Amino acid sequence: MQITTKEALNSLQNSGGLFLEVFRHGTLSAEIYAPKEKDNQQAHDKDEVYIVIAGTGNFYLDGKYFPFQAGDFLFVPAGAEHRFEDFTPDFSTWVIFYGPPNGEEVAAE
């Protein structure tokens, strides 16, 4: 199975929304996300990964800021406050949700 970035972004544009689920398998859900001007998302009940497609900006995660650019990988544990800030107009990202509600249990290292 393959979903190209171009196909996903075209589907998102046609939907008129800011995000669109493009794939689901078990607990795995893949979305395309392209907020405009402001990111109003709330904390989610699953672990998630962002893979930035285009744009730059700052990513807020539980009190810390991380500058991001295209190609970057960002992990957010379930329940963590997070959002994209000061992003360029061309910003878009893949969003991958997975695992059980409240996130996966990780053994202490």
BELBELDA-V355215 format. One record per residue. N is the residue number from 0. BURIAL is + if it has 16 or more other C-alpha atoms within 10 Angstrom, else -. Layout:
BEGIN
<<N:BURIAL> <N:BURIAL>>
END
This chain:
BEGIN
<<0:-> <1:-> <2:-> <3:-> <4:-> <5:-> <6:-> <7:+> <8:+> <9:-> <10:+> <11:+> <12:-> <13:-> <14:-> <15:-> <16:-> <17:-> <18:+> <19:+> <20:+> <21:+> <22:-> <23:-> <24:-> <25:-> <26:-> <27:-> <28:+> <29:+> <30:+> <31:+> <32:+> <33:+> <34:+> <35:-> <36:-> <37:-> <38:-> <39:-> <40:-> <41:-> <42:-> <43:+> <44:+> <45:+> <46:+> <47:+> <48:+> <49:+> <50:+> <51:+> <52:+> <53:+> <54:+> <55:+> <56:+> <57:+> <58:+> <59:-> <60:+> <61:-> <62:-> <63:-> <64:-> <65:-> <66:-> <67:+> <68:+> <69:-> <70:-> <71:-> <72:-> <73:-> <74:-> <75:+> <76:+> <77:+> <78:+> <79:+> <80:-> <81:+> <82:+> <83:+> <84:+> <85:-> <86:+> <87:-> <88:-> <89:-> <90:+> <91:+> <92:+> <93:+> <94:+> <95:+> <96:+> <97:+> <98:+> <99:-> <100:-> <101:-> <102:+> <103:-> <104:-> <105:-> <106:-> <107:-> <108:->>
END
